Amino acid sequence: MPPNNGLGIASLVLGIVSAVGFCLWPVSLAAGVLALIFGLIGRNKVRRGEATNPGHAVAGIICGAVGVVLAIAFVVVLAVVPDDAGSDDPGTGGETGGDGFSTSLTVDD
């Protein structure tokens, strides 16, 4: 019977997608969790002798964990950094940089 290496390879691919695409944090979280699950199942298959790719499974676990951590850190940074670009207070400057000049034109009759 040929080895069943699909879960280890799937774990590696999902782990890479998770680590590289952390800016798309919902996708990264889902791919990272799946990479962890598939990697753990793949390692168990290697221990039972059903698969021959322990390196793929371990690399998928590592990449998946890194992707999950990066996605969570990205969400925390987005939540902590204030968004001052949409401020209506003229004292803060908003997008104009605080110069006090308006960019709108008015016509007086």
C-alpha positions as CSV (number, residue, x, y, z in Angstrom):
1,M,0.0,0.0,0.0
2,P,1.5,3.4,-0.9
3,P,2.1,6.0,1.8
4,N,-0.7,8.5,2.6
5,N,1.2,11.8,2.6
6,G,-1.7,14.1,1.7
7,L,-2.3,15.5,5.2
8,G,1.4,16.5,5.7
9,I,1.5,18.2,2.3
10,A,-1.9,20.0,2.9
11,S,-0.6,21.1,6.3
12,L,2.5,22.6,4.7
13,V,0.6,24.4,2.0
14,L,-2.0,25.8,4.4
15,G,0.8,26.8,6.8
16,I,2.6,28.7,4.1
17,V,-0.6,30.4,3.0
18,S,-1.3,31.4,6.6
19,A,2.1,32.8,7.3
20,V,2.4,34.7,4.0
21,G,-1.2,36.0,3.9
22,F,-1.5,37.3,7.5
23,C,-2.8,40.7,6.3
24,L,-6.0,38.8,5.3
25,W,-6.4,37.8,8.9
26,P,-9.6,35.8,8.7
27,V,-8.1,33.6,6.0
28,S,-4.8,33.4,7.8
29,L,-6.5,32.3,11.0
30,A,-8.6,29.6,9.3
31,A,-5.6,28.3,7.2
32,G,-3.4,28.3,10.3
33,V,-5.8,26.3,12.4
34,L,-6.3,23.8,9.6
35,A,-2.5,23.6,9.1
36,L,-2.1,22.8,12.8
37,I,-4.8,20.1,12.7
38,F,-3.7,18.5,9.5
39,G,0.0,18.6,10.7
40,L,-0.8,16.9,13.9
41,I,-2.9,14.2,12.2
42,G,-0.1,13.8,9.6
43,R,2.5,13.3,12.3
44,N,0.4,10.6,13.9
45,K,0.1,8.9,10.5
46,V,3.9,9.0,10.3
47,R,4.3,7.4,13.7
48,R,1.9,4.6,12.7
49,G,3.8,4.0,9.5
50,E,1.0,5.1,7.2
51,A,2.9,8.2,5.8
52,T,6.6,9.0,5.0
53,N,6.7,12.8,5.3
54,P,7.3,13.9,8.9
55,G,9.2,17.0,7.7
56,H,6.2,18.3,5.8
57,A,3.9,17.8,8.7
58,V,6.3,19.5,11.2
59,A,6.9,22.4,8.8
60,G,3.1,22.8,8.4
61,I,2.6,22.9,12.1
62,I,5.4,25.6,12.5
63,C,4.2,27.7,9.6
64,G,0.5,27.4,10.7
65,A,1.4,28.5,14.2
66,V,3.5,31.5,12.9
67,G,0.6,32.5,10.7
68,V,-1.9,32.4,13.5
69,V,0.4,34.5,15.7
70,L,1.0,37.0,12.9
71,A,-2.7,37.3,12.2
72,I,-3.6,37.8,15.9
73,A,-0.8,40.4,16.2
74,F,-2.1,42.2,13.0
75,V,-5.6,42.4,14.5
76,V,-4.2,43.7,17.8
77,V,-2.2,46.4,16.0
78,L,-5.3,47.4,14.0
79,A,-7.3,47.7,17.2
80,V,-4.6,49.7,19.1
81,V,-3.5,52.2,16.5
82,P,-5.9,55.1,16.4
83,D,-7.4,56.3,13.2
84,D,-7.1,60.1,13.1
85,A,-7.6,60.4,9.3
86,G,-11.4,61.0,9.6
87,S,-11.3,63.5,12.4
88,D,-13.7,66.5,12.1
89,D,-11.9,68.6,14.7
90,P,-9.9,71.4,12.9
91,G,-7.4,71.5,15.7
92,T,-6.1,68.0,15.0
93,G,-5.5,68.6,11.3
94,G,-7.0,65.4,10.1
95,E,-5.8,64.7,6.5
96,T,-4.7,68.3,5.9
97,G,-1.7,68.0,8.2
98,G,-2.9,70.7,10.6
99,D,-2.4,73.7,8.3
100,G,-5.9,75.1,8.9
101,F,-6.8,75.6,5.3
102,S,-9.8,74.1,3.6
103,T,-9.6,72.5,0.3
104,S,-13.2,73.3,-0.7
105,L,-14.1,76.2,-3.0
106,T,-17.0,78.6,-2.4
107,V,-18.5,81.1,-4.8
108,D,-19.9,84.3,-3.3
109,D,-22.5,86.2,-5.3
